[in-house]
Amino acid sequence: MDDSDKHWLVRAKTIKLLWIIFIGILALTILSEILIHKHEYFGLDGSFGFHGWYGFITCVAMVVAAKLLGTFLKRNDNYYDD
């Protein structure tokens, strides 16, 4: 199966283009903080790129928590057969 037979979202060329677009949007969002006056409430939230790195750290923490929770809550494959 060559690349043209696949759905357009699964093609390698499209995935590479989407990564470039998403990284560009992220960079523009972070760099836009230069032009925007921020009202900090806790001191740390006024640092450059706070929302970007805080969101990334929070996302990683949620994935790790979900993996840990999954190890405690997982069942055997034959759970319903018993």
N, C-alpha and C positions, 0 to 999 in steps of 0.2 A: 504494500500500500504506500504510494508516494504521498508527498505533502499536500498535493492539490485535492486529494480525495477526502482529506480530513475536514472536520468542522473548522471554521476560520479561527475560533478561539483556541484550538489545540495545535495549530501550526507553529513551528519553531520561529518562523519569521514574525508572526503576530505576537508571540510571547515576548520576544526580544524587544519589539516596538513598544509593547505595553510597559515593560520594565523601564525603558528609557523615558516614556511619558510620565510614569509615576514618580521616578526619581527627579525629573524636571519639576513636577508640581511640588514635590517635597522641598526641593531647593528654593523655589520661588516663595513658598510659604515661609520658610525659615528666614530667607533674606528680606522678606517684606517687613520683618520686625524692625529693620533699620528705619523705615519710614513711618511706623505707627508708634504713637505715644501710648505706653502701657501704664495702667494704674495697678501697681502692685499692692497686694493685700497682706502677704506674709513675708515679704523680703526676697525669698528664694524665687517666687514666681515672676520676679522682674528680671531675672537673668536671661541672657541671650539664648534663644532656642529652647526655653523651658518647656513649652508645650510639646515640642518634638521629642525631646529626650524623656520627658515624663510619660508621654503616651507610649513610647517604645518600651520603657522599663515596666510600665503597668501591663502592657500586652504580654511581655515575656513572663511576668509574674503570674498572670492568669493561665497561660499555657502550662507552666510548671505546676501550678496548683491543680489544674484539671488532670494532668498526668498522675500526680500523687493521689488525687481522689479516685481516679480510675483504678489504681492498683488495689485500693481497699474495697471498691464496690463491684469489681468485675466478677462475673460468674463463669462457670464452666460452659463449654459449648453445648453440652447435653442437659442444660438446666431444665428445660421444659419437658424433656423425655422422662425425667425421674418421677 
